[in-house]
Amino acid sequence: MDKDNLRLTSAEIGSLWTEYVSGTATDIVNRYMLSIIEDEDIKHLFEEAIDIFSEQKQQLGAFIANEGFPIPIGFNESDLNTNAKRLFTDIFCLEYLHIITMHGLLGHTAALSASTRKDLREFFDRSDDQGKEMYHKTIELLLEKGRFQRDPYFYPDSNPEFVSGQQFLSGFFGDKRPLAATEIVNLSLNIKKKIMSKTLSIGFSQVVKDKEVRKFLKGAQNTADQQIQSLSKILHADNLPVPVSWESDVTTSQESPFSDKLMLFHIGFLLQTSQSFHGAGLSSAMRTDLVLTYEKIILKNLTMVKEWFNIMSKNRWFEQPPLAPDRKKIAKG
């Protein structure tokens, strides 16, 4: 077997296709944000992010085309109106770049773990390095601007402790134990991500043209708000600080910078990818009330994703990924 000339597997094609489509959607949002940003430091980071993806897009397309698959349409200039009025503040744009970089890192890692061919492994490894560098830069700039929200502090115990009895798992009756550090990290991260999703939904619902899409975006906003409240309530019960909201970073503009297709896709993308973070929260939860909260959130998001898919497919906006051969159809001639 020529290990340097292997055919791409279904997993590798799937990873390339997903990275291309989701990457082009984020790139369009980044390009709009670059057009409205006034802060030179933030603008520089967006210029760098756009340049990085421009190179990645070419390589992704080459991998797909060289294997004989059509390059996805994804999103392009037709989905962008750079002349639209400002919809978000500069600092929200930076918050967006920080959170969306986290999603990119998750995607690169998943794609790398699914890749066998050396050139793909090297590409996704390099993409991951670029994402990590951008992640560091967004944190440094958020700290400099005084907007990075640090997680709650702990006072250290004198000695290591071991769990004794079932009370560690209780969460409904009697005294609940305090939250563990392993639980707080996921609570805080999930709240931050939902705050961004809610803020985007608010902005998008102001400017979207299609009534059905607007209704969905308002529903996504309400769902995100309810989930923020349920997760925040758990932190509040232990007198722990909760990440602040960003709703005030949305202007009153009603002029759309994006196509309805892009805005709907982007919120659906965030709903889908958030399930990975919900799963991480569920797997770390050792209190029964936490387990139930995450299960409710996961089930609600599954319902929202189904509704999202119905609207996307109804409008012929959902681009079909490569499918396995339909052997029954082929056999029928």
C-alpha positions in Angstrom: 0.0 0.0 0.0 1.3 3.4 -1.0 0.7 5.4 2.2 1.5 8.7 0.5 -1.1 8.2 -2.2 -4.1 6.9 -0.3 -7.7 7.6 -1.4 -9.6 9.8 1.0 -11.9 8.0 3.4 -15.6 8.9 3.9 -14.6 10.4 7.3 -11.9 12.5 5.7 -14.2 13.8 2.9 -16.9 14.5 5.6 -14.4 16.5 7.6 -13.2 18.5 4.6 -16.7 19.2 3.5 -17.8 20.4 6.9 -14.8 22.6 7.4 -15.3 24.2 4.0 -19.0 25.0 4.5 -18.8 26.2 8.1 -15.6 28.1 7.4 -17.1 30.1 4.5 -20.1 31.0 6.7 -17.8 32.3 9.5 -15.6 34.1 6.9 -18.6 36.1 5.6 -19.4 37.2 9.2 -15.7 38.1 9.8 -15.6 40.2 6.5 -18.7 42.2 7.6 -17.3 42.7 11.0 -14.0 43.9 9.6 -16.0 46.5 7.5 -17.5 48.1 10.6 -14.7 47.8 13.2 -13.0 51.1 14.2 -10.6 49.8 16.8 -7.3 49.2 15.0 -6.2 46.3 17.3 -9.4 44.4 16.8 -9.4 45.1 13.1 -5.9 43.7 12.8 -7.0 40.4 14.3 -9.9 40.1 11.9 -7.6 40.8 8.9 -5.4 38.0 10.1 -8.3 35.6 10.6 -9.6 36.4 7.1 -6.1 35.8 5.5 -5.7 32.5 7.4 -9.0 31.1 6.2 -8.3 32.3 2.6 -5.4 30.0 2.5 -7.2 27.2 4.2 -10.2 27.5 1.8 -8.0 27.0 -1.2 -6.4 23.9 0.3 -9.7 22.5 1.4 -11.1 23.0 -2.1 -8.1 21.4 -3.6 -8.3 18.3 -1.4 -12.0 17.9 -2.3 -11.6 18.5 -6.1 -8.6 16.2 -6.4 -10.7 13.4 -5.1 -13.3 14.0 -7.8 -16.0 15.5 -5.5 -17.7 18.8 -6.3 -16.4 21.8 -4.2 -19.3 22.9 -1.9 -21.0 26.2 -2.7 -21.0 27.2 1.0 -21.3 30.9 1.4 -19.8 33.8 -0.7 -20.1 37.5 -1.5 -23.7 37.1 -2.5 -24.5 36.4 1.2 -22.8 39.7 2.3 -23.8 43.4 2.2 -20.8 45.3 3.4 -22.7 48.6 3.0 -25.1 47.7 5.8 -25.2 49.8 8.9 -23.4 48.7 12.0 -25.3 45.9 13.8 -22.7 45.0 16.5 -20.2 46.9 18.6 -16.4 46.5 18.1 -16.1 44.6 21.4 -18.8 42.1 20.5 -17.0 41.4 17.3 -13.9 40.5 19.3 -16.0 38.4 21.7 -17.4 36.6 18.6 -14.0 35.9 17.2 -12.9 34.5 20.5 -15.8 32.1 20.8 -15.9 31.1 17.2 -12.2 30.3 17.4 -13.1 27.8 20.1 -15.5 26.1 17.6 -12.7 26.1 15.0 -10.3 24.4 17.4 -12.9 21.7 18.1 -13.5 21.2 14.4 -9.7 21.0 13.6 -9.2 18.4 16.4 -12.1 16.3 15.2 -10.9 16.4 11.6 -7.3 15.6 12.6 -8.5 12.5 14.6 -10.5 11.3 11.6 -7.6 11.7 9.1 -5.2 9.0 8.0 -3.4 10.5 5.0 -0.3 12.4 5.9 -1.0 15.6 3.9 -4.4 15.9 5.6 -3.0 15.3 9.1 -0.4 18.0 8.4 -3.0 20.4 7.1 -5.4 20.0 10.1 -2.4 20.1 12.5 -1.3 23.4 11.0 -4.8 24.7 11.0 -5.1 23.8 14.7 -1.8 25.6 15.4 -3.2 28.7 13.7 -6.4 28.5 15.6 -4.5 28.2 18.9 -2.5 31.2 18.1 -5.6 33.2 17.3 -7.2 32.0 20.5 -4.3 33.3 22.5 -4.4 36.7 20.7 -8.2 37.1 21.3 -7.7 36.4 25.0 -4.8 38.9 25.3 -6.8 41.6 23.6 -9.9 41.0 25.6 -7.8 41.2 28.8 -6.3 44.4 27.5 -9.8 45.9 26.8 -11.0 44.7 30.2 -13.7 42.5 28.7 -12.4 39.0 29.3 -14.7 37.2 31.8 -12.7 35.0 34.1 -14.3 32.1 35.8 -15.0 32.0 39.6 -12.1 31.7 42.0 -11.7 29.0 44.6 -9.9 29.0 48.0 -7.7 25.9 48.3 -8.4 23.2 50.8 -5.6 22.2 53.3 -5.4 18.6 52.1 -6.8 16.3 49.4 -10.2 14.8 50.1 -12.0 11.6 49.0 -15.7 11.2 48.4 -17.6 9.4 51.1 -21.2 8.1 50.5 -23.9 9.0 48.0 -24.5 12.6 49.2 -21.9 13.7 46.6 -24.4 12.8 43.9 -27.5 14.4 45.5 -29.1 17.4 44.0 -32.8 17.5 44.6 -33.4 16.9 48.3 -31.7 18.0 51.4 -28.5 20.0 51.4 -26.6 20.0 48.1 -22.9 19.8 48.1 -21.1 22.8 46.6 -20.3 22.7 42.9 -17.0 21.0 42.0 -14.4 22.9 39.9 -14.8 20.3 37.2 -18.5 21.2 37.0 -18.1 24.9 37.1 -15.7 25.1 34.1 -18.5 23.6 31.9 -21.3 25.7 33.4 -19.3 28.9 32.8 -18.3 28.0 29.3 -21.8 26.9 28.2 -23.3 30.1 29.6 -20.8 32.2 27.7 -21.5 30.4 24.4 -25.2 30.7 24.9 -24.8 34.5 25.6 -23.1 34.8 22.2 -25.8 32.7 20.5 -28.6 34.8 22.1 -26.9 38.1 21.1 -26.5 36.9 17.5 -30.1 35.8 17.4 -31.3 39.2 18.6 -29.2 41.0 16.0 -30.2 38.6 13.2 -34.0 38.8 14.1 -33.9 42.6 13.7 -32.6 42.4 10.1 -33.9 39.1 8.6 -36.5 39.4 5.9 -38.3 36.0 5.9 -41.1 35.9 8.5 -40.6 32.2 9.2 -36.8 32.6 9.7 -37.5 35.6 12.0 -39.9 33.4 14.1 -37.2 30.7 14.4 -34.5 33.3 15.4 -36.8 34.7 18.1 -37.4 31.2 19.3 -33.7 30.5 19.4 -33.2 33.7 21.4 -35.8 32.7 24.0 -34.4 29.2 24.2 -30.9 30.5 24.8 -32.2 32.9 27.4 -34.0 30.1 29.3 -31.0 27.9 29.2 -28.8 30.8 30.4 -31.2 31.3 33.3 -31.3 27.6 34.3 -27.5 27.3 34.2 -26.9 30.6 36.0 -29.4 29.6 38.7 -27.1 26.8 39.7 -24.1 29.1 40.0 -26.1 31.7 41.9 -27.1 29.0 44.5 -23.5 28.6 45.4 -23.0 32.4 45.4 -20.7 32.2 42.4 -20.5 35.0 39.7 -22.3 34.5 36.4 -21.0 35.8 33.0 -22.5 39.1 32.0 -24.8 39.4 28.9 -23.9 41.2 25.7 -27.4 42.3 24.5 -26.3 46.0 24.7 -23.7 45.3 22.1 -26.4 45.0 19.4 -27.4 48.3 17.8 -30.9 49.2 16.6 -30.1 48.8 12.9 -32.7 47.0 10.8 -30.5 46.9 7.7 -29.3 43.3 7.0 -25.6 42.7 6.4 -26.3 39.0 5.5 -28.6 36.8 3.5 -31.4 35.1 5.4 -29.8 31.8 4.4 -26.5 32.6 6.2 -28.1 33.9 9.4 -30.3 30.8 9.7 -27.4 28.5 8.9 -25.2 30.2 11.5 -27.6 29.9 14.3 -28.2 26.3 13.4 -24.5 25.6 13.3 -24.1 27.0 16.8 -27.0 24.9 18.1 -25.4 21.8 16.6 -21.9 22.4 17.8 -23.1 23.4 21.3 -24.2 19.9 21.8 -20.6 18.8 22.1 -20.1 21.3 25.0 -23.4 20.2 26.6 -22.2 16.6 26.4 -18.9 17.6 28.1 -20.9 19.3 30.8 -23.1 16.2 31.2 -20.2 13.9 31.4 -18.6 16.0 34.2 -21.8 16.4 36.2 -21.9 14.4 39.4 -24.9 16.1 40.9 -28.4 14.9 39.9 -29.8 18.4 39.3 -27.0 19.2 37.0 -27.5 16.0 35.0 -31.2 16.7 34.6 -30.5 20.3 33.5 -28.1 19.3 30.8 -30.4 16.5 29.6 -33.3 19.0 29.2 -31.0 21.4 27.3 -29.8 18.7 24.9 -33.3 17.5 24.2 -34.6 21.0 23.6 -31.7 21.8 21.2 -32.4 18.6 19.3 -36.0 19.9 18.8 -34.7 23.3 17.7 -32.2 21.6 15.2 -35.1 19.6 13.7 -37.1 22.8 13.2 -34.0 24.5 11.7 -33.5 21.7 9.3 -37.1 21.8 8.1 -36.8 25.6 7.3 -33.4 25.1 5.6 -34.6 22.3 3.4 -37.9 24.0 2.6 -36.0 26.9 1.2 -33.5 24.7 -0.5 -30.7 26.3 1.5 -29.4 23.0 3.0 -26.5 21.9 0.9 -26.3 18.1 0.7 -23.0 16.6 1.9 -21.5 13.6 0.0 -23.6 10.5 0.4 -22.7 6.8 0.5 -23.6 4.9 -2.7 -27.3 3.8 -2.8 -26.7 0.1 -3.6 -30.4 -0.7 -3.8 -30.9 2.0 -6.4 -27.9 1.0 -8.4 -29.0 -2.6 -8.4 -32.4 -1.6 -9.9 -30.5 0.0 -12.8 
